Amino acid sequence: MKYAIISDIHGNLEALKAVLKDITKRSIDKVICLGDIVGYYPDPEECIDLVRSHVDICVAGNHDYAAIGRIDTQNFTYYAFTAMEWTKQHLTENSKRFLSSLSLSSVEKNMFCTHSSPSNPPAWSYVFPDSEEEVFDAFKGLEHQINFIGHTHWASIMLQKENEIILCPQNVVRVNEACSYLINTGSVGQPRDFDRRSCYAIYDNEKAEVSLKRVSYNYKITQNKIKDCSLPIFLAERLEKGR
């Protein structure tokens, strides 16, 4: 099987369309979404529709649950909170029912998929490669060999061999049976790793290979929509900078 794993779309329709178009060129068998379909950007309804029609497995992100009032937005940043209040007003009841149907995790063969840390998905912890405590906690809680997460918008492939945890410098990694893997797919709609291109992952379990893919899209269209919707201008500016 060949899987495409996407995450953190955040209502960015142009980015999602570009990624889905790229996926169609790669003979993918299943598409998995790790959540945060909505939040920040101006097309939450359209993004939900595309996810429902193109994605085979989908789990919830914190913004998805925030949009239906399942989690508190008290700890959201000003920009996240403002955009979420806007998002809540632009979702149909049908879309809200879809978001409420999403679970926090999914298991597909030897893969575990969740939005945040596998060690405690409801805590919405941010597993950055340079955060030793969160990385150790995440690996300590692994029950499967291959684990996909999102949430940080920072693409990375980490592995554990015996007692050593390694951040892989390359974007394509061969899976070693002796290792456990924690792969952050990056973000479709709001990359923050200083590369403004959308990012997603492909896992080919026949080749035993994980790769991170970058896709360019016309972010200026999204920027103009943000201005038209009177969402915070910072959300438009960060798309160009990839941060």
C-alpha positions in Angstrom: 0.0 0.0 0.0 1.0 3.5 -0.7 -0.3 6.2 1.7 -0.4 10.0 1.4 -0.6 11.7 4.8 -1.7 15.3 5.1 -2.3 17.6 8.0 -3.0 21.1 9.2 -4.9 22.4 6.2 -6.5 25.2 8.2 -9.0 26.4 5.7 -6.4 27.1 3.0 -8.3 25.9 -0.1 -5.6 26.8 -2.6 -3.0 24.8 -0.7 -5.2 21.8 -0.3 -6.1 21.8 -4.0 -2.5 21.9 -5.0 -1.6 19.0 -2.6 -4.5 16.8 -3.7 -3.5 17.4 -7.3 0.1 16.4 -6.5 -1.2 13.3 -4.8 -3.2 12.2 -7.8 0.1 11.9 -9.8 1.7 9.4 -7.4 -0.5 6.2 -7.5 -1.7 6.6 -3.9 -3.9 3.9 -2.5 -5.2 5.7 0.6 -5.1 9.3 1.8 -5.0 10.0 5.5 -5.7 13.4 7.2 -4.3 14.2 10.6 -6.7 17.0 11.4 -6.9 20.7 11.7 -8.9 21.0 8.5 -10.2 24.3 9.7 -9.0 27.4 11.5 -6.9 30.5 10.4 -8.0 30.7 6.8 -11.1 31.6 4.8 -12.4 28.4 3.2 -13.2 26.0 6.0 -16.4 24.7 4.4 -14.8 24.0 1.0 -11.8 22.3 2.7 -14.1 20.0 4.7 -15.9 19.1 1.4 -12.6 18.2 -0.3 -11.5 16.2 2.7 -14.7 14.2 2.8 -14.5 13.4 -0.9 -10.8 12.7 -1.2 -9.6 11.4 2.2 -10.1 7.8 3.3 -9.2 8.2 7.0 -9.4 11.4 9.0 -8.7 12.2 12.7 -9.4 15.4 14.6 -7.1 18.3 15.3 -7.5 20.8 18.1 -8.9 23.5 15.7 -11.5 21.0 14.5 -12.7 20.3 18.0 -12.5 24.0 18.8 -14.8 24.8 15.9 -17.6 22.7 17.4 -17.0 23.8 21.0 -15.5 20.5 22.2 -12.3 22.2 23.5 -11.8 25.6 25.1 -10.0 28.3 23.0 -8.8 30.2 26.1 -5.2 29.2 25.4 -5.3 30.0 21.7 -3.2 32.9 20.5 -5.0 36.1 19.5 -4.7 35.2 15.8 -5.9 31.6 16.3 -8.8 32.7 18.6 -9.9 35.5 16.2 -9.8 33.2 13.2 -11.7 30.5 15.1 -14.5 32.8 16.1 -14.8 33.7 12.4 -14.7 30.0 11.4 -17.5 29.1 13.7 -19.7 31.5 11.9 -18.9 30.0 8.5 -19.6 26.3 9.0 -22.8 24.5 8.1 -24.4 22.1 10.6 -23.5 19.3 8.2 -19.8 20.2 8.5 -20.0 20.5 12.2 -21.5 17.0 12.4 -18.6 15.7 10.3 -16.0 17.4 12.6 -17.8 15.9 15.7 -17.6 12.4 14.2 -13.7 12.5 14.1 -11.8 10.5 16.7 -8.3 11.5 18.0 -6.4 8.6 16.5 -6.5 5.8 13.9 -4.5 2.7 13.4 -3.8 1.4 9.9 -1.7 -1.8 9.9 1.7 -0.9 11.5 0.8 2.9 11.4 -0.5 5.1 14.2 -2.0 8.4 13.2 -2.9 11.3 15.4 -2.7 15.1 15.4 -0.4 15.7 18.3 1.8 13.6 20.5 1.0 9.8 20.4 1.7 9.6 24.1 -1.4 11.6 25.0 -3.4 12.9 22.0 -6.0 14.8 24.1 -3.3 16.9 25.6 -2.4 18.5 22.3 1.3 18.6 23.0 3.7 20.1 20.5 6.4 17.6 19.6 9.2 19.8 18.1 12.5 18.1 17.3 14.4 20.5 19.6 12.0 19.9 22.6 13.8 17.0 24.3 11.1 16.4 27.0 8.2 16.2 24.5 10.2 14.1 22.1 11.2 11.6 24.8 7.6 11.4 26.1 6.3 10.9 22.5 8.7 8.0 21.8 8.2 6.5 25.2 4.5 6.2 24.5 4.8 4.6 21.0 3.0 1.3 20.5 3.5 1.0 16.7 6.6 1.2 14.5 5.4 4.0 12.2 3.7 7.0 13.7 2.5 10.1 11.9 1.7 13.4 13.6 1.1 17.1 12.7 0.2 20.0 14.9 3.6 21.9 14.9 3.5 22.7 11.2 7.2 21.7 11.2 8.0 18.7 9.0 10.5 16.2 10.4 11.4 12.5 10.4 12.7 11.2 13.7 13.6 7.6 14.6 14.7 5.7 17.7 17.2 2.9 17.5 17.8 1.2 20.8 18.3 4.2 23.2 19.2 6.8 20.6 16.7 9.2 19.0 17.9 10.7 15.7 16.5 13.6 13.7 17.0 12.5 10.1 18.5 15.3 7.8 17.1 13.8 4.6 13.5 13.9 3.3 13.4 10.3 2.2 14.1 7.5 4.7 14.2 3.7 4.4 12.3 2.0 7.2 14.5 -0.2 9.4 12.7 -3.0 11.2 14.9 -2.3 14.3 13.7 1.3 14.6 10.6 3.2 15.6 9.6 6.3 13.7 7.9 9.5 14.5 7.1 11.5 11.3 5.6 15.0 11.4 4.0 15.6 8.0 4.3 19.4 8.2 1.4 21.6 7.1 -0.6 21.8 4.0 -2.1 25.2 4.7 0.3 27.1 7.0 4.0 25.8 7.0 6.1 27.3 9.8 9.5 25.7 9.0 10.6 28.6 6.8 9.5 27.0 3.6 6.2 28.4 2.3 5.4 25.4 0.2 2.8 23.0 1.4 4.1 19.8 2.8 2.8 16.2 3.2 4.2 12.7 3.6 4.1 9.5 1.6 4.6 6.1 3.2 5.1 3.1 0.8 5.0 0.0 3.0 6.1 -2.2 0.1 9.3 -0.2 -0.5 9.5 0.4 3.3 10.1 4.1 2.6 8.8 7.4 4.1 9.2 10.7 2.2 8.3 14.3 2.7 6.9 16.1 -0.3 6.8 19.9 -1.0 4.2 21.5 -3.2 4.0 25.1 -4.4 0.7 26.9 -4.6 -0.5 30.4 -5.3 -0.6 31.7 -1.7 -1.4 35.2 -3.0 -4.9 34.1 -3.8 -5.3 33.0 -0.1 -3.8 36.3 1.0 -6.4 38.3 -0.9 -9.2 36.2 0.5 -7.9 36.9 4.0 -8.0 40.6 3.4 -11.5 40.4 1.9 -12.8 38.5 4.9 -11.1 41.0 7.3 -9.2 38.2 9.0 -5.9 39.3 10.7 -3.4 40.5 8.2 -0.6 38.6 10.0 -2.2 35.4 8.9 -1.7 36.5 5.3 1.9 37.7 5.8 3.1 34.5 7.4 2.1 32.5 4.3 4.7 34.2 2.3 7.4 33.7 4.9 6.6 30.1 5.8 6.7 30.8 9.5 
